[in-house]
Amino acid sequence: MDEPRSVKFLGLLRVLLRHGVDFIVVGGVAAQLEGAPILTLDLDVLYDKAPGNIGRLLAALRELKARYRDPAGRRIEPDAEKLQTLRTHLLLTELGALDVLDAIGNGRTYQDLESRAIGYELGELRVRVLDLAAVIESKEQANREKDRAALPVLRQTLAMKTSHGRNEGA
Amino acid sequence: MAQPPASAPDTPKQAPGPPAESPDGVDLTLIRWTLSLTPLQRLELLQDWVDGLAELRHGRAAER
């Protein structure tokens, strides 16, 4: 597989949705969709670990020719067992970098955060996106340097959205 | 009651309208702009940034 020049956000979402994968967009793309000008080079999704969903996710990842981003350059592909047991899957696909996560922040799962997801219509696609307050909480909990660096913009955006009563979700 | 002068010599002039920057240095104009866009436009904007970076990186790699 040729290295993709850059991630194709809509393309990745389209494949996941076509396979009926239950997921929530989190991380930088969620922040951007919520209005925070954050640059990110991958798509992060939080997935439901229900057995049926693991199968749908695996089918989507196979279509995307996903493999783990392995520093040693080995070709390691995701499988049902890894998706069921491992927590973080940092993948490279033919449409760019895709991080498939079973928990974010201090261990919050799809079930924990489902109520914090907002439905967004992106053209013909309908996706669920973690709300900005929950994105902020997850970054505060993760507390990595890159998370801390993004927090001032995220907090300011949330303050401005709140003061204007903005909520674009469908 | 005495009023402060409209522009004291040692007071920086404030631009009219909402502030462009927060006290901690966040560019508020950029946030206002992204908030004015639809969610799809925001994602397309992010895609443009990412594609632009990739082009720059690819161009630089080709120069080496």
Boltz contact constraints between the chains, C-beta under 6 A:
constraints:
  - contact:
      token1: [A, 5]
      token2: [B, 54]
      max_distance: 6.0
  - contact:
      token1: [A, 6]
      token2: [B, 50]
      max_distance: 6.0
  - contact:
      token1: [A, 6]
      token2: [B, 51]
      max_distance: 6.0
  - contact:
      token1: [A, 6]
      token2: [B, 54]
      max_distance: 6.0
  - contact:
      token1: [A, 9]
      token2: [B, 43]
      max_distance: 6.0
  - contact:
      token1: [A, 9]
      token2: [B, 47]
      max_distance: 6.0
  - contact:
      token1: [A, 32]
      token2: [B, 42]
      max_distance: 6.0
  - contact:
      token1: [A, 32]
      token2: [B, 46]
      max_distance: 6.0
  - contact:
      token1: [A, 33]
      token2: [B, 39]
      max_distance: 6.0
  - contact:
      token1: [A, 33]
      token2: [B, 42]
      max_distance: 6.0
  - contact:
      token1: [A, 35]
      token2: [B, 34]
      max_distance: 6.0
  - contact:
      token1: [A, 35]
      token2: [B, 35]
      max_distance: 6.0
  - contact:
      token1: [A, 37]
      token2: [B, 30]
      max_distance: 6.0
  - contact:
      token1: [A, 37]
      token2: [B, 34]
      max_distance: 6.0
  - contact:
      token1: [A, 39]
      token2: [B, 49]
      max_distance: 6.0
  - contact:
      token1: [A, 120]
      token2: [B, 39]
      max_distance: 6.0
  - contact:
      token1: [A, 122]
      token2: [B, 40]
      max_distance: 6.0
  - contact:
      token1: [A, 123]
      token2: [B, 40]
      max_distance: 6.0
  - contact:
      token1: [A, 152]
      token2: [B, 24]
      max_distance: 6.0
  - contact:
      token1: [A, 152]
      token2: [B, 26]
      max_distance: 6.0
  - contact:
      token1: [A, 153]
      token2: [B, 26]
      max_distance: 6.0
  - contact:
      token1: [A, 156]
      token2: [B, 22]
      max_distance: 6.0
  - contact:
      token1: [A, 156]
      token2: [B, 26]
      max_distance: 6.0
  - contact:
      token1: [A, 157]
      token2: [B, 31]
      max_distance: 6.0
  - contact:
      token1: [A, 160]
      token2: [B, 31]
      max_distance: 6.0
  - contact:
      token1: [A, 168]
      token2: [B, 39]
      max_distance: 6.0
